[in-house]
Amino acid sequence: MKRFFKKYQKLHIWLLTCLALLGLFVLTRNNRTWMNALTQHFTEPLKRAVASLTYQVEWSVAELLYCTAVLAGVIWLAHSVRLLITEKDRWHILYGRLLGLVCTGLTIYVGLTLLWGVNYYTDSFQDLSGIRGRGATVEELTELTERFAQGVIDTYDEVQRDENGLFAVPREEIFAAGTDVYENLYEEFPFLRLEDRKPKALVYSEIFSIMDFTGFFFPFTGEANLNVHSPAMYLPTTIVHEMAHLRGIASEQECNFLAVVGATRSDEAAYRYAGWLFGYVYLGNALYGADRDAWAAIRATIPEEVVADLRYHSAYWAAYEGPVSQAASNAYDSFLKGYGDEDGIQSYGTVVDMLIAYYLD
């Protein structure tokens, strides 16, 4: 037994080191001062330094790493099977291979925790901005839903549409405008100031549609990555959302709030339309549950072109519903809750509450 453990001594040290680092994080994560200092002076500057390198190329380095990881996994599995077939000491080999796999996974998780998990325990956007979401009366919810519906009505005919009347602004134009979208927010929210770079389109975007992802921020490379296979009408708000993550904002709900506010203030029509529509859908869903008649009255004012956009969007994602998308959503929801984001990805309340506080107060 002593010989056995000595043989795998390095793997055991590796395992214990990973567990010790995760344990240290668990013990210190609720110390807001430490977490703020760690992100402000180390992890955020590190991610931006890495991003200055990864943005030297137009393609997604994160996507390349994912593809490399899949290929490496296939090679590892094939090599493991060969060893188990040809070597006599099968159980020791199996133990070493599996332990190495566990250590590799834990190392990636430790890196993810350091580069991103800590952000869930720092000052949030609500802390820094002073905008605290609050509940609303049905009358207030109706008022704000009407305001956003009017914003949709005012902007839907400003965007390019195809022969079927559907949103048809070229994705290239949307991407190009993304680097300036936060400019109109800096005066009100100076802590958001950051030099933005053009987001990256994913080559294998349809795979991310299967997993129910419109985009993601990859902390190891500092990149905002976007699904360009899904309908483009929400691409502007997705870009604003992912760029909020670039600024160290971890909460999905706060990033969605910024997606609405940032997009509606944009100088680009496609962004304004997407922002008003994105906010209207959030508010409309909340109003539907509170007062269906009030919702129906506002819904009747929405132009048919907008309704067609929404139906096209819904039909696209319905086609990809299945066990893979559900499993991916459940996994991401568990990931968020594991870092203390109790709302997960299904909460509409936080975004609506923040919109109520911001626009009505």
N, C-alpha and C positions, 0 to 999 in steps of 0.2 A: 504493500500500500504506500509506503514511504517513497519507494522508487516511482510509483505511479504518479504521485503528486509532484515529485521533483521533475518528472518528465514534462509536465504541463505547468511548471512553476510560473512562467512568463504569462501564460493565459490567465492563471489564477490571480496574479498581481494586477493584470489588466482589468479583470472583472471587479476586483475589490476597489480599484481606483475609481472606476465608473460609478459603483454603488456609493462610494464615499462622497463623490462630487454631487450626486443626486441627493444624498442625505443632507449635505451642507446647504443645498438649495432649499430643500423642504424646511430646514431649521431657520433659515434667514429670509425667506421670501416675503414674510409679512412685515419686515422692517422696511418701511417705505423710504426712509432716508438712504439706506444702503442700496436699495434697488434703483432709486433715482441716480445715485452717484455712479453705479455700475453702468447704467445705460448711457448717461450723459458723457462720461469720461472714457468709456472703453468700448462697449458693444456698438453703439450708434456710430461713433467715428470709425470703428473698424469696418462696419458694413458699408459705409460711404467710401472708404478707401478701396475696398474690394470692388464696389460698383464702378469706381473710376476706371478700373481695369476691364471689367466684364462689359461695360458699355462702349468699349473700343470696337466691338463687333456688333452687327445689327441682329444677328440671330441669338436665340436664347441659350445661354450657357447652362442654365438650369435644366432645360429640356435635354441638352446633350448629356448632362450628368445622369438624368433619369434613364436615358437610353443605355448609357455605359453601365449603370447599376444593373439593369435587366440582363444585359449581355454577360456581365460578370457573374450574376446569379446562375445563369444557365451553365456557364463554364464550371463554376464551383460545384454545381449539382452533378454534372457529368463526371468530373474528376473524383468526387466523393463516391459515386457509384462504382467507378472503376477500382478505386482503392478497396472498397468493401468486398468486391468480387475477387480481386487478385491477392490481397494480403491476408495473412492468417490471423493477425491480432485485430479482428474486426471490431470488437467492442471498444477497445482503446482508441482505435481510429475514429469510430463513430462519436465517442465522447469528445475527442479533440476537435473534430470538425464542427460539431454542434456548439461546443463552448466558444470556438472562434467566431461562429456566426452570431451567437448571443452577444459576445463582446463587441463585435462590429456594430450590431444594432444599437446597443447601449451607448456606444461612442457617438453615433449619429444623433441619438436622442439627447445626450449631454450637450452636444453642439447646438442642437435646436433649442434646448432649454436656455443655454447661455445667450444665444443670439436673438431669440424671440420670446421664449417663455417668461423671461424676467419682465418683459414689457407689460404683462398682465398685472404686475404688482407695483407699477410706477404710477405717477400722477396721470390720470386719464384726461381725455379732451374735456370732459365735463369739469374736472378739477381746474384745469388750466384756463378754460374759457369762462367759467362761472355760470354756464348754461346748464341748469339742472332740469331734467325732464319732470313733468308733473302731469297729474291726471287732468281731465277736462270734462266739462258738462257736454251733453249732447248738442246743445246750441253752439258751443265753442268748436266742437269737432265738425259740425255742419258748416259753420262759417269758414273754417280753414280749408275744408274739402272743396267748398265752392270757389275759394280763392285759387286753389291749385287747378281746379277744372278750368277756370278762366285763363290761367297761364297756359294750359294745354291748347285751349281754343285760340289763343293769341299767337301761338308759335307753330301749330301743326302745318300750316300752309307756307311757312318760311323755309321748310326743308325740301330737298330734292326727293321726288317720288317717281316710281316706275309706272308702266302702263296700267298696272292694276291698282294704282293709288297707294302702294306700300312704301314705307320709308326706304330710300335708296341712296343715301349719302355715302359716297365711297369711303371705305374703311381707311384708305391712305390719308384722306383729308381729316378724318377723326383723330387718327394717330398723330398727325402733324400738329394739330391744335392742342394736344394734350399737355405740351410742355408749358403752356401759358395759362392753364386753367386756374391755377391757384393765385395768380397775380392780383385778382380783385378781392382776395381774402386777407392779404397780409396786413392791411391797415387795421382791420378789426381783430385779427388773430395773428399777431407778429410771431408767435412761437411756432407757426407753421412754415416760416420762411425756409426755403431749401432750393438749391439749384436742381431743377428737374431735367430729366433726360427722357427722350422718346421711349414710350413703353415698347415691349417686344411682343410680336405676334408668334404664336406657337405653330410650328409646322404640323404637328399631329393634334390639331385642335379637336378633331372629332372624338378622339379618345377621351378628352376631358369633358366633352358633352355627355358621353356615356357614363362618366363618373359624376355628372351634374355639377360641373365647375365652369364658371364663366371667366375665371382668371384666378391668379394667385400671386402672392409675394413670396419670393424665395430668399430667406435671410442669409443663406450661405453665399449667395452671389450678389445680393442687394438688388435684384431685378424684379420689376413688375411685369408679369407675363399674362397675355390676354388670349382668350379663345376667340378665334376669328371665323369659326365655322358656324356658330350660333347667330341668330338674327342680330343685325347691327344697331337696332334702335336703342338698345340699352348699353351699347359699347361705350358711349361717352361717360355715363355714370359709373360703369365698371372701372374705367380708367381713373376717374377721380377717387373712387373707393380704394383701388390698389395703391394710388399715390399717397393716400392717407396712411396706409401701412408703411410706406417708405419713410414717413415722418415719425415712425415709432408708435403710432396709435394702433393698439392691438384689438380693441373691441370691434367686432363686426357691425354692431348697431351704430356706434359712433362714426364709423367709416361710411355707413349708409347715410347717416345724417349729413355728413360732409359731402357725400355724392350729390345729394339734393341741393344743398346750399351752394356748393361750388359750381355745379352745372348750371343752375338757374341764373347765376351771375356772370356766366361766360359771355364773351363777345361773339361766340359762334352759335349760329341758330340751331345746329344739330345738338349741341350741348344743352342749350336752354330748353328745347323741346323734350329731350330725354330727362332732364332734371324735373321739369314740371310733371311729366307723366309718371316718373318713378315715385315722386312724392304723392301724386294723386292716387296711385294704386295702393300705397301704404295707408293713406288716410281713408280712402274708399273702403278698403277691407275692414278697417276699424269701424267705420260708420255703418257698414252693412250689418255688423253684429249688434250695433247699438240702436239704430233706427232705420229699418229697411225702406220705409217710405221716403225718408229724407235722402237716402242713398239713391233710390230709383229716380227721384226728381232731378238730382244732379247728373246722374248717369244719362238721362234723356237729352241732356244738352251737349254731350260729347259727339263730335263729328264722326261720320261713318268711316272716314279715312283712319282716324285714331282707333276706332273699334276694330278695323281690319288689321292694324298693326298689332293690337293686343291678341287678337285671335290667331294670327300667324305665329306670334311668339309662343302662345300657349300650345299650339299644335306641334311646333318644333320640339319643345321639351317633353310633351306627352309621348312623342315617338321614341324617346330614349328612356322612358320610365321602365324600371325593371329591377331585378335583384342587385345588379352591379351599382346602379345609381343610388339605390337605397342603402346598400352596404357602405358606399363611399360617404354618403350624407351622415349615416349613423356614426361612422368612424370619426369624421370631422367634428360632429356635434360632441362626441365624447372627448375629443382632444381639447375643444374649447372649454368644456366644463371641467376637465382635468386641471386646467390652469386658472380656475376660479371664475370663468365667464359663465355664470349660471344661466344666462339667457340662451346660450347655445346659438344655433342658427335659425331657429324657428320663431323667435319672438318678434312680433310686430310692435309690441308695447313700447319698448325703449325708444325706437325711432319716432313713433307718433308722439310720445310724451315730450321728446326733445323738440320736435317741430312745433308743437303747441306752445311750449315755453318760449321758443325763439321768435316765432312770428306773431304771437298774441301778447306776449309780455313785453 
